[in-house]
């Protein structure tokens, strides 16, 4: 499960329950932008795992 926090992050209880934490940026972005960034990263991972060329040369 992935959850996106607000500008000030989560309550400490959420951090304590988390198995892993991922930060997409130290900057603050809108939820819409973070969803786009996150989906792009999932696409990148899926492409690399399938053996497709992600970076074009």
C-alpha positions as CSV (number, residue, x, y, z in Angstrom):
1,X,0.0,0.0,0.0
2,X,1.2,3.5,-0.8
3,X,-0.1,6.6,0.8
4,X,0.6,10.2,0.0
5,X,1.0,12.6,2.9
6,X,0.2,16.3,3.1
7,X,2.6,19.2,3.2
8,X,3.6,18.4,6.8
9,X,3.8,14.6,6.4
10,X,2.0,12.1,8.6
11,X,1.3,11.7,12.3
12,X,4.1,9.9,14.1
13,X,1.9,6.8,14.5
14,X,1.7,6.4,10.7
15,X,5.5,6.5,10.5
16,X,5.8,3.9,13.3
17,X,3.5,1.5,11.5
18,X,5.2,1.8,8.1
19,X,7.4,-1.1,7.0
20,X,9.2,1.1,4.5
21,X,9.3,4.8,3.7
22,X,9.9,6.5,0.3
23,X,10.4,10.1,-0.3
24,X,9.9,11.4,-3.9
25,X,11.3,14.8,-3.1
26,X,12.2,17.2,-0.3
27,X,10.0,19.8,-2.0
28,X,6.2,20.2,-1.5
29,X,4.0,19.4,-4.5
30,X,0.3,19.0,-5.0
31,X,-1.3,15.6,-4.7
32,X,-1.9,15.6,-8.4
33,X,1.8,16.2,-9.2
34,X,2.9,13.5,-6.8
35,X,0.5,11.0,-8.3
36,X,2.0,11.7,-11.7
37,X,5.6,11.4,-10.4
38,X,4.7,8.2,-8.6
39,X,3.0,6.6,-11.6
40,X,6.0,7.5,-13.8
41,X,8.3,5.7,-11.3
42,X,6.1,2.6,-11.4
43,X,6.2,2.7,-15.2
44,X,10.0,3.0,-15.1
45,X,10.3,0.0,-12.7
46,X,7.9,-2.1,-14.8
47,X,9.8,-1.3,-18.0
48,X,13.2,-2.1,-16.5
49,X,11.9,-5.4,-15.0
50,X,10.4,-6.4,-18.4
51,X,13.8,-5.8,-20.0
52,X,12.6,-2.9,-22.1
53,X,14.9,0.0,-22.7
54,X,13.7,2.9,-20.6
55,X,16.4,5.4,-21.6
56,X,16.7,6.1,-25.3
57,X,20.2,6.7,-26.8
